[in-house]
Amino acid sequence: MDEADNDHKNENFEIQPNDIYDEESLPTPLDRKNSLLDTYKEIEDKFCDPDNPVIITMESVIAAAFANRGGIIKTPCTKSQMSNNLGMHLYFKKEFLQITGSFKERGARYTLLMLSAEEKKNGVIAASAGNHALALSCHGNDLGIQVTVVMPVIAPIMKIQACQQYKANVIVKGENIAESRIFALKLAKENNYTYINGFDHPNILAGAGTMGLEIVEQVPDMDCCIIPIGGGGLIAGSAVAIKFLMPKCKIIGVESESCASYSAALANGKPIFTSPNSTLADGLAVPIVGFNAFATAKNIVDEVITVSENYIALSILRLVEQEKAVVEGAGVVGLAALLQGKQEELKGKTVVVALCGGNIDTPALGRVIERGLAADGRLIKFVVTVSDRPGGIADLTRLIASIGVSIKEIFHERAWLASNMFAVKVKIIAETKGPSHTKELKDLLALYYDEVFWGNNVH
């Protein structure tokens, strides 16, 4: 092992956002995007050729299922308690119950198993913000193959530490997954590692397709399957299996509106760079959908829709409360599409939604649940102007408590009131049972107070 390689092995997370640039100063966002586009063209991934994409076949998926026997959990696909509320026979494919918490294990293990003896000896490398890195690290450790993962600075520390526990060499480099990918490909070339694209390597797609095989077996009367889209690997592989066995089954892909790279590829006719924005579905924030994935999926996926951040948060909350399941933002977008009411034609149908991952940071989970409560109309904020004389605020809180509304936070201020010197502005964050309970509170406060401001009007 040469000295340069040792430097990478011993890197202790000194994060430098502009490490892949030659400029002394941090480039502008436009410079960064243009540099990324240029470098994407210059650095080749031999398994993902944009000019000659590989279209995955049913034979490949079957081979992956055979190879993975005993090494991958066959996750349950159970009927949801939300079926009646949504007016359909709804089933959840619970991929978050894999050992590392996501479907990524299916493709990772199969790809590692298919390496030559020399490739296994040299080791593999990948760029990932979490789930692919975890899957490779886990199964690389199990199969005795050294794994190096390059993770962006936005990667949750929980996932970084989990990869280290599986004895992977972890390098934190790049502001986003696109920059991490560029650095990983450079290291692969320098050290003769095999680079494994987490959503577009042909064997990754074939492995992902084994989820589709299981779904068909578990729900043989399925009318529709809803699958999240990030880089496109899961929907491409699974659609191959489902359409082969159930040609009339509708396949719907769902992505976050904050990074709709697959929709952009459809509009463009081929994969195109899409600037990812911050999203709760961070696992889907892939700037360019996979070339192999797109070529495989474009003619067999029936529909692609996008969902908002509020419905992603609400879906996480619904799963915690009604299914007792903790699922990450990227894993819930299929449910978000149903809650958002975009698929009314599925009423009365048998629908399977893939819950593809459950790796969410504990601090983030708390924030997301609060956002979900707000989206559900159960966490509200308002400002009331009340008398500043003794008992003024006490009267307000008693009135709120009289109908069972819980006050979570309360603030009051005098200095910024422009008129009444004997009044105080009280800002309240409260929890209700839902929209009807919130309306009851609004009506009650309107009877007793002249100045009440709600929601976005509150500052």
Helices and strands as residue ranges (DSSP letters): H 3-9, H 29-42, H 58-67, E 77-79, H 83-86, E 89-94, G 95-97, H 104-113, H 117-122, E 124-127, H 131-143, E 147-151, H 157-165, E 169-172, H 177-191, E 194-195, H 202-218, E 224-228, H 233-245, E 250-256, H 261-268, G 282-284, H 291-297, E 303-307, H 309-318, I 319-323, G 329-331, H 333-339, G 344-346, E 350-355, H 362-375, E 379-387, H 392-401, E 406-413, E 423-431, H 435-448, E 452-454, G 455-457
